[in-house]
């Protein structure tokens, strides 16, 4: 297993400089940053997730809460989940999947044990044509689509983690919405822990 000290020795810098290059907590020269990242690639170094979480107070894990129940659109929910995972990986985050059937207890367990940095909570029902305000819009904002999630709001407001509520869009918009949810949640990690 390659350690941070191995990367530092290979790049000709101190272990703290490697740490700063990875965390961005202190400025280092672009030439040094490039040399460190070249050593990381060459040696195959992967930061230890536990150590990283301790150092930054972040897990780099997003919890995706989605219903996987009979009568729901499981295919659309899993397509959306795959897009969330892809979007999270682009931002160097992993995804923890929870089903809504775990309910409030699942949300509390994840929040209390610091297993994730925030929640993306999904209702897998698609709005039908009668709730769409404009037929030209493939997935308009639908205030009724999220009604099943409203009972979670009091609990979410008590948790010290940011959250985003959404519903699963038709497949043509799935990747776009997943990316938007991940970016919004990551932006909230740097701000007050509020959701929408």
C-alpha positions, 0 to 999 in steps of 0.5 A, spaced: 500 500 500 502 506 497 502 511 503 503 519 503 510 519 505 512 514 499 508 520 494 512 525 498 519 522 497 517 520 490 515 527 488 521 530 493 517 534 498 514 533 505 508 529 507 505 536 509 506 539 502 502 532 499 497 533 504 496 541 502 496 539 494 490 534 496 486 538 500 487 545 497 488 548 505 494 552 503 497 554 497 503 551 493 506 552 487 503 549 480 509 546 478 510 542 485 502 541 485 503 538 478 509 534 480 505 531 486 499 529 482 504 525 477 507 521 483 500 520 485 498 517 478 505 513 477 505 510 484 497 509 484 496 512 491 489 513 494 488 517 500 485 513 506 478 515 506 478 514 514 484 519 515 481 524 510 474 524 514 478 525 520 482 531 517 476 534 514 470 533 518 467 530 511 466 523 509 466 525 501 459 520 501 453 523 499 446 519 501 441 518 496 435 516 499 430 513 494 424 509 494 425 502 491 418 499 492 413 495 488 408 499 484 414 505 484 418 506 477 424 502 480 427 502 473 427 510 473 429 510 480 435 506 479 437 510 472 437 516 476 441 513 482 446 511 477 447 518 474 447 521 481 453 516 482 456 518 476 456 525 478 458 524 485 464 521 482 466 527 478 466 531 484 470 525 488 465 523 492 461 516 493 454 515 494 451 511 500 444 508 497 438 508 502 431 506 501 425 510 503 422 504 506 428 505 512 424 511 513 426 516 519 430 511 522 435 511 516 436 518 516 437 519 523 442 513 523 446 516 517 446 523 520 448 521 527 453 516 525 456 521 520 456 516 515 455 521 509 455 529 508 448 530 506 442 527 503 439 527 496 432 525 497 428 522 491 420 521 490 420 516 484 413 517 482 413 521 476 408 527 475 403 525 470 400 529 464 395 532 468 399 536 473 404 539 467 403 546 467 406 546 460 406 541 455 412 543 451 416 543 457 419 535 458 419 536 466 416 542 469 417 544 476 411 540 479 409 542 486 405 536 487 410 531 485 414 532 492 408 531 497 409 524 499 416 527 502 413 533 506 412 529 512 420 528 512 421 536 513 420 536 520 426 531 521 430 534 516 430 541 519 433 537 525 439 534 522 445 537 522 446 535 514 444 539 508 439 536 503 436 536 497 429 534 495 427 532 488 423 527 484 425 522 478 425 525 471 423 522 465 430 519 462 432 524 458 433 529 463 435 524 469 443 525 468 442 533 468 437 533 474 442 528 478 448 533 476 444 539 478 442 535 485 449 533 486 452 540 485 447 543 489 448 539 495 456 540 495 455 547 494 450 547 501 456 543 504 460 550 504 454 553 507 449 553 512 445 546 513 439 547 509 435 544 504 430 545 499 
